[in-house]
Amino acid sequence: MDKERSLAGTLAFIWSIRDDTDHIPAVCVVEEPNSNCMGILLAVNRVGFNDGTNILRDLKQGFDKIFHILAGRLDGERDASSTENEVFTAIVSMCTSRILSRLGLIPGRKRSRKSVKDSLSEAIDCTRRLDNSRNPHKNSCHVVRNGSEGIDQAYKFLVQPPDYGTTRKPC
């Protein structure tokens, strides 16, 4: 059972051929009943019917190549050293896109994370809109106003941080 678990973990790692959070891989190793064989099930999450089909096709081709090399070793066609080199080459070939992306040699997937400044600016705008919508006569709730002022101060600190070298105050 430990070998199967280790194999599934290794295959799942290899299977992540791209830095793509929209297509997360899943691997399952299945023992074939009444046989010395194991089956490998591959899956990818999809948004639509054909979404992920190209990734599954590329993975199947890559794994077929790796398993063909390993089968040649079992049949005595290859020695251990050449088998290891060929499998390593096949894995690197299969994962080239992810490797280059992680090394920063090709542009990776754009992150949709906002900067802290953008998040605070958005929070200030939302708080002000909420403040104005609750009481358009500016007799707003102190909690909302104070919250907005606190966010304003944090935003100003990020945009223009104080110079601690010249204006040091005792704690």
N, C-alpha and C positions, 0 to 999 in steps of 0.2 A: 504494500500500500504506500509506503514512503517513496519508493521509486516512481510510482505512478504520479504521486503528488508533485515530486520534484520535476518530472518530465512535463507535467501540465504547466507548472510555473515557468519553466524554461521556455516552452513553446509560446506561452502567453507573452513573455518578454520579447521574444523574437518577433512575434506576430504584430507588435505595435510598430509597424514599419513607417508610420508617419506621425508627426506631431499634430494630431487631429482629434480634438475633444468631441467632435460630432460623431465620430465613428470609433467607439470604444470596443476593443476586442474581447472576446470570451473564448476560452478553449476548454474542452472537456476530453479527457482520455477515458475510453470505454473498453473494458475487457470483453473480448468476443467470447461468448459461451462455447464450450467444447472445442477450443482452439488455442493455439499459442500466440494468437494475434491480438493486437489492440487497435481500436479505432480512434481516430482523432476527429472531433467535431469542432468546427469553427463557426463562429457567429459574430455579427456586428449589429449594433443598433442602427435603426433606419428611421427616417422621417416619412418617406414615401415608399411606394412599392419597389422602385428601381434604385433607390438611394443605397449606396454601399456596394452595389453589384460589382463595380470595377475593382474595388478594394478586395472583395472576396475572390475575384478571378485572379488578381495579382498574387494574393496569398496562396491560393491553391497551386498556382504555377511554381512559386518559390518553394513551397513545402514539397511538392512532387519532385522537384530537382534535388532537394536535400535528401529525401527518402530514397530516391534512385541511387544516389551516391552511397548511402548507407547500405542499401541492398547489395550493391556491388562488392562491398567489403564482406558481407555475410557469404556471398557466393564465391569468395576467394579471388575475385578479379582485381582487387586493389589491396595494397598493403596499408597498415595502420597510419603511417606518416602521410602518404598521399591522400588518404581518406580524410584525415584531419584537415589538411590544407584545402582540399576541395570543399569540404563542408563550411569551413571558415570563410572561404571566398564566396560561396553561395549566400551565406548569411549576410556578409557585408554588402554584396550586390543587392540583396533583397531590402536591406535597411538603409541604403545610401541616402535617400531623401531625409530620413530622420537624423542620421549622423551629421550630414552637412548642415541641417537646420540647427542642431544643438551646438555645433562648433561655430555657428554664426557666419558660415560661409555662403549661405543662401538665406533670403528673407523667410522667416518663419511665419506662422499664423499670427495675424494681428491680435493682440490682446484687447479686450473690450473694457479693461479696467480704467476707471477714471483716476486722475491724480487727486491728492488730498485737497489741493486748491479748488479744483473743479467741483468736488463733492461739497466742500464748505460753501462755495459760491452758490451752488444749487440749493443748499439748505437755507442760506440767508434769503434767497429769492422766495422760496416756498414759505418760510416763516413770515416774511413781510406780506405775502399775498394772503396767508391765513389770518394774520393780524388785521389787515385791511378788510377782509371779508366778514370777519366777526363783528367789527365795529368801525364803520366807515367814518365816524366822527372823531377818531383818534383818541377816544377814551378807552383804549384797549386794555385788555387784561394784563396785569403786571407780569404774570408768568411768561406769557408769550413775548412781551416787550423785552424783559430781562433775558429770555432765551436768545432772542435775536441779537441783543447787544453782546452777549457772550460769544455768539458765533461770529459776529462782526470783529470782535477783538482777536479771536483766534485766526480769522482770515487775514487781518492786518499784520499779525505776527508772522504768518507764513509768507505774505507778499513782501514785507519789509521787516525782517527780523532785527531786533535791537542789536546794537554794537556793544557786546559785553566787555570789550577791551577798554573802552573809554568811560563808560558810565556804570561802574560797579557799585551796587548798593549792598550794605550789610544785610545778612539774613535775619 
